[in-house]
Amino acid sequence: PSVVSVMNFFRENETVYMVMNYLEGAALQDFIITARDQKQPKVFRESTIRSLFDEILRGLRIVHQHKMLHLDIKPANIFITDDNKSVLIDFGAAREVLSKEGNFIRPMYTPGFAAPEMYRRDSSMGPWTDIYAIGACMYACMQGYPPNEAPQRLEKDRIATALTRLRGIYSDNLIEVVEWCMALDPLSRPQSVFALQKELSREGERRYTKLSVAEKVRLQFDTMVTDSKKSGKALASSVVKPK
């Protein structure tokens, strides 16, 4: 459940092909783009995000129980079927967690959804690596856009500021879960899918902390400063020096 079935493998033209079960529906990425283009105040309702990722996490937990990592979780690889089931697809980058280091091949990664350790050869990967990608997917569902790449975040992290703007739209709990999943330090993230499931399915009254006027003004000012710096750099790069 929640994981696409792999039917067969075969080799042709010096390439290994994977045959997966055919699904009818659309990728989560298509839904995000459509909602974003319609300029909706929030891309997905919180209840939708929680139920969608609850299904995906159930499938991912099975993957991890088989000592495997997906390593390319992104909205394009989360498929919503016509009967409204969410399925994790495309295991082309999947790797065994317990492979010897010498035999471990670094997978291709998708910027924005790849954890920092995927950029470094000396870093160990584990369930926390896939969990980072889950957090990035939830972020994309809330914002309509993917988060900044991990190397950019290591230089200047704007994720917390971006999520702060969503206070009052999404519950504090959901925002904190996304921040937890997307921690740059692997040890600061949930170390297992079970730990994340437990927090994501937490019941009870959820707090929605609205921004104060002062906070809104500060965020607006920060945005203006950032935008002016970007336009200044763009202008400087477009100036041609006279010979």
C-alpha angles and dihedrals in degrees: 000000000000090000124092116243116244107217103184149339127222138171122230134152091008089300132107113227127202120211112207133184113276114247130191118216136057140287120262087241090066091053092049093051092047093049091045093051089052087057094230115180089238123019096217133010114250092242089055093051093049095048094043095052093040087064094045092049091053089057094043090051089059090049091053092046087060089056092252134127124208096208096184105065110154137135090270089059096048108084125199109205125214089255089057100255120139115224132186109227141178109052093179091118096042117129137185112256093212098050115128113263092242092057096042111111116203108237127227110264137207115234112241093025099052117096119236092253090062089067094055126069094205096055124097119231127211143144088309089066093060089042090059088056091049089055091048090052091051088049090053090050090054100040103030090232135074118257122255117281116272095248089054090049090052089058097042121354116209098166095100091051092048091050092046088064088061094059109123091024095064126024121265088242094059092046090050091049091054091048089049093051092047098049109140091223108073091213090058093059128080105284094211139028089240091061090051093046091053093054096040093052094045109139131209134071112334120213119233107194111197121211117255119233090254091053092049091051092048092050091047090051092049089052092050092050092048092048092048091051091050092049090047092054091046091050092048092051092051095054113101115211114232116247 
